């Protein structure tokens, strides 16, 4: 059953930094190539960190210097809210990152394709969200800015007229363009969704509304059943 079309495609070069919108993408078993290809490691804890622990990350932007090809993770350029621009290939990148983030950190890239089990995903390689869900939450909390960028999906689906509510919670499988996905679990939200981003204010009411209306969930995580290509405007079908 056709449910809508692909409205936006997002790839995130650095975990927890702002993403890049794409007009089209390949999707493999590990998702969109080079999605979350880089991440920030907290050297104090020895763990990959996120915008929940370092909210400033969410006010930063990151872009690949070139298109990822053949499993490569290209270098990135990161833009900070104070206007500083920092490339991943400069010799003192970790020292400068630590100064900018006021914490001892290092920039880590994914391991090569020979170690495909290593990823920077929270759960599954694809995250899907619908305009119907965003509109449903907006109706419940009209004062908040329910901007898609708060929730960091890979695919934002423009649902057909008449489709209302948190519809993706009921899906088990999807076809987007040439890709087939299995919907694995609802996406549980945390304080990251409330943090300030470029042009988006900090708003704790976002999480309160999700707790009250959706058991703290919005959108779904998915795994890839059939690889292929997806373009903005492609038909989306519930299988």
N, C-alpha and C positions, 0 to 999 in steps of 0.2 A: 504494500500500500504506500503510495506516494505521500510523504508527510511534509515536504517542503523542498528547499534548495540550499546549497552551500552559500552562505552570505559572506563569511570571512574565514581565512586560513591564517593561523599564527604559528610561527616558529620562534623559540626562545634560545638565543645564542648562549646566554649565561643564565643559569638557574636563578630565579627570583628577580632578575632585571627585566625591564620592559621588552616586549617581543617585537618581531618584524612581521608585518602583514605580507602575505604572498598571494599572487594571482593563481598559482598552480603549484602542485608539489607531487613528488613520488611518495608512496607510503609502503614501507617494507614491514617485516615482522617486528622490527624495533621502532616502528613509527616513522615520523618524518625525519629524513636524514639530517643529522647534526642538531636535532632538537635537544636542548639542554646539553650541548656539546661541551660546555665549560661550566664550572661551579666554583664557589668560594669555600675554601677549607679554613675553619677556625683552628689555628695552631695551638690554642690553649686547650681545647677539648679534643683535638685530633679528628674532628668530624666535619662533614660537609654541612655548611650552615645555610639558612634560608631567610626570607624576609620576615619571618616570625621573630627570629632572634636578632636580626640586623635590619630593622625597618628601612634604613637608608638605601639598602639595595633596591628597593622597589621604586625609588625616585631616580634610579640610574637607567640608562639605555645602553643596549649593546647591539652591534651589527657585525656580521661577518664581513671580512675584507674581500672575500670572493665566494662564489657559490660552492657549497660542499659537493665533492665528486668522489665516487668510488670509495666510499666509506671514510674519507678524510674529514678531519676537523680543522677547518681553516682558522687562521688567527682572527681575533676580533678587535674592534675599537669600542671602548666603553666611554660613555659621556656621563659626567657627574652633575648634580644639580648646581654646584658652584661654578660650572662652566669648564672645569678641567676635562680634557680628553686624554685617554690613556689606552695605548695599544698593548695587546698581550705579548708582543714579540720584543718589547724593550727589555734591556738587561736587568733593570731594577724594578720590574713591574710589581713584585710582591712587596717590596719596601714602600713603594708609592701607594699601593692599595691599602696597606696597613695604616699609613698616615691618613689617607682619605677616609677610611672607615673607623679610625681610632681603635683599632684592634689588630692583634697579630694574626694575619691571614695570608693565604697563598691562593693563586689561581690554578685550578687543576682542569685538564682536559680529559675527555674520555680516553680509555685505552683503545688501541687499534682493533680492527674487526676480528682479529684472532682471539679476542676475549669478549665476545658479544654479551656475556652475562653481566658485564659491568655497565651500569647505567646511572643516570642522575634523576630518574623518575621517582615520584613518590609511591606509585603503585603499579599502574599499567602504562603502556607507551602512548595511548591516545586519550584525550579528554574532550568530550563533546558537551556542548551547551546549546540551548534553544532560545530564540527570541520569546517564545511562549512563556518559558520559565522566568526570564527577566521581567517580562510584563506582569506576570502574576505577582512577583515580589514587589514590583513598583506599585501595584494597586494596594498592597498591604502596608507599604511604608512609602508614602508619596513624597516625604521630605528628603529621602535619601537619594543619592546618585547611583543608580544600578547600572553602572558602566561595565561593559563586557571586560574591560581591561583589569578590573578588580579580580576576576575569576580565572583568567589565564587559560582559556580553552585552546585546543588546536583547531577545532572546527566550531564555528557558530552557525547554527542552522536557522534560516528564516522559515518559520513554520507557516503553513497555509492558513488562509483566513478561516476562522472558526475553530482552529486548534488552540485550546486554552489550558492553562494550568501547568503543573510540573510534569509534563508529558513523558520526558525521557526516563523517568523512574519506572515506567511500565514496559520499556523496550527490552528485548532480548538480543536482537540482531539488527544491523543496519547495512544498507548499501549506499555509499556515497561515490558517485561517478563510477570508476572502475574498482573500487575498494569495498571489501566486505569486512564488517566489524562485529565482534561479539561484545555486547554490553555486560561488563563483569560486575560492577558495583557502583553504588551512588558515591558521589564525591563529597566527602566530609570536609567542611570548611573550618578554618581556624582564624586567628587574629590577622593573618596576612590580608584577608579580604577587606579588612577595615582600615588598613594603613594608607597613608597619603601616597599618591603617585603624581606624576606630572599632570596638572590640570584636574586632579581628583583629590578632594579633601579627605582627611582622616575622619572616620565615622563609625563609632562603636555600635550604632544602632543597626548596622548591616548584619552583624553576627547575631544580635539579639533577635532580629526578625527571622533569621534562618533557623535559629533554635526553636522559636515558637511555632513557625509555620511548616518547617520541613525537617525537623529532627536534626538540624545543623547541616543539611545537605543541599547541594545545588549542582546539577549536571551529573554526568556519568563518566566513569573510566571504562575504556574498552581495549580489547586485544585485537590484533589483526588476523583475520581468517584467510583473506585473499588479498594479495598485494596488487597495487595498480597505481593509477594516476587520479588525482582529484583537482578540479578547477572550480573557481568561484562561479556560481550559477548552475553547477551540476545538480541533477535531481537527487533527492535523498528519499530512500524507501525503507520502511520498516518491514523486516522479513519475518 
